[in-house]
Amino acid sequence: MSLKYLCKNNIAIRGYISLAGFGEPFVNEGRDDLNNVIALLRLTDEELAKVPKLIGKAYSIYSDDDHIVPFDILKKYPTIIGAEDRFIPGIGHMGKKSGLEELPEVIDIVKEI
């Protein structure tokens, strides 16, 4: 569930886990499909101000070798949304392309929430 959706619909939740989340626009050369989605998900300043009121506890999981989102943007995201930073080296964009079938850290966070 995207923060954009939560903000637009004023939905409060107990916890939010971001995987490779980003708060700034960026461009993937030759990937208009991704660039269009990135533009749609970008939060306005007004929406960013709503985030702490709508989310009980936020976590942001990211890696240093993501093939889609640049590392400097991933690293800033926890601060932008007020999330707990969960950096995990070497897990890419956290999908099958990165060779990742499961992420135990997410299960641990769900248990915490």
C-alpha positions as CSV (number, residue, x, y, z in Angstrom):
1,M,0.0,0.0,0.0
2,S,1.5,3.3,-0.9
3,L,1.7,6.3,1.3
4,K,0.0,8.3,-1.5
5,Y,-3.1,6.1,-1.1
6,L,-3.1,6.4,2.7
7,C,-2.8,10.2,2.5
8,K,-5.4,10.7,-0.2
9,N,-7.9,8.6,1.7
10,N,-6.9,9.6,5.3
11,I,-6.4,6.0,6.3
12,A,-4.6,5.4,9.6
13,I,-2.6,2.2,10.1
14,R,-0.6,0.8,13.0
15,G,2.5,0.0,10.9
16,Y,4.1,0.6,7.6
17,I,7.0,-1.2,6.0
18,S,8.7,0.3,3.0
19,L,10.9,-1.8,0.7
20,A,13.2,0.3,-1.4
21,G,11.0,3.3,-0.8
22,F,11.8,6.8,-2.2
23,G,10.6,10.3,-1.6
24,E,12.3,12.2,-4.3
25,P,11.8,12.0,-8.0
26,F,14.4,10.3,-10.1
27,V,14.7,9.2,-13.7
28,N,15.5,5.7,-15.0
29,E,17.0,6.2,-18.5
30,G,14.9,4.4,-21.1
31,R,12.3,3.3,-18.6
32,D,9.3,5.5,-19.2
33,D,7.1,2.9,-17.6
34,L,8.9,3.2,-14.3
35,N,9.3,7.0,-14.6
36,N,5.5,7.3,-15.0
37,V,4.9,5.2,-11.8
38,I,7.5,7.2,-9.9
39,A,5.8,10.4,-10.8
40,L,2.4,9.1,-9.6
41,L,3.7,7.9,-6.2
42,R,5.6,11.1,-5.3
43,L,4.2,12.7,-2.2
44,T,3.3,16.4,-2.0
45,D,4.5,18.5,1.0
46,E,1.0,18.4,2.3
47,E,0.9,14.6,2.1
48,L,4.3,14.3,3.8
49,A,2.9,16.4,6.7
50,K,0.1,13.8,7.1
51,V,2.3,10.8,7.2
52,P,3.3,10.9,10.9
53,K,-0.4,11.3,11.8
54,L,-1.5,8.3,9.8
55,I,1.2,5.8,10.6
56,G,1.8,4.4,14.1
57,K,5.3,3.0,13.4
58,A,7.2,3.1,10.1
59,Y,10.2,1.1,8.9
60,S,12.2,1.6,5.8
61,I,14.2,-1.3,4.4
62,Y,16.8,-0.6,1.6
63,S,20.0,-1.9,0.2
64,D,23.2,-0.6,-1.3
65,D,22.9,-2.4,-4.7
66,D,19.4,-1.6,-5.8
67,H,19.2,-1.7,-9.6
68,I,16.2,0.6,-9.8
69,V,16.4,3.3,-7.0
70,P,19.6,5.2,-6.5
71,F,21.2,4.6,-3.1
72,D,21.4,8.2,-2.1
73,I,17.6,8.5,-2.5
74,L,16.9,5.2,-0.6
75,K,19.1,6.4,2.2
76,K,17.2,9.7,2.6
77,Y,13.7,8.1,2.6
78,P,13.6,7.0,6.3
79,T,14.2,10.6,7.4
80,I,11.6,12.0,5.0
81,I,8.8,9.8,6.4
82,G,10.1,9.5,9.9
83,A,10.8,5.8,9.6
84,E,13.2,3.5,11.4
85,D,16.1,2.9,9.1
86,R,16.8,-0.8,8.2
87,F,19.7,-0.9,5.9
88,I,20.5,-4.4,4.6
89,P,23.6,-4.7,2.3
90,G,23.6,-6.8,-0.8
91,I,19.9,-7.5,-1.3
92,G,19.3,-5.4,-4.4
93,H,15.7,-4.3,-5.0
94,M,14.4,-7.2,-2.9
95,G,12.8,-9.3,-5.5
96,K,13.4,-12.5,-7.5
97,K,15.7,-10.6,-9.9
98,S,17.9,-10.0,-6.9
99,G,17.7,-13.7,-5.9
100,L,15.6,-13.0,-2.9
101,E,12.8,-15.3,-2.0
102,E,12.0,-14.1,1.5
103,L,13.1,-11.4,3.8
104,P,13.1,-12.5,7.5
105,E,13.6,-8.9,8.6
106,V,10.0,-8.1,7.4
107,I,8.6,-11.0,9.5
108,D,10.5,-9.7,12.5
109,I,9.0,-6.2,12.0
110,V,5.5,-7.6,11.6
111,K,5.9,-9.4,14.9
112,E,7.0,-6.1,16.5
113,I,4.0,-4.3,15.2
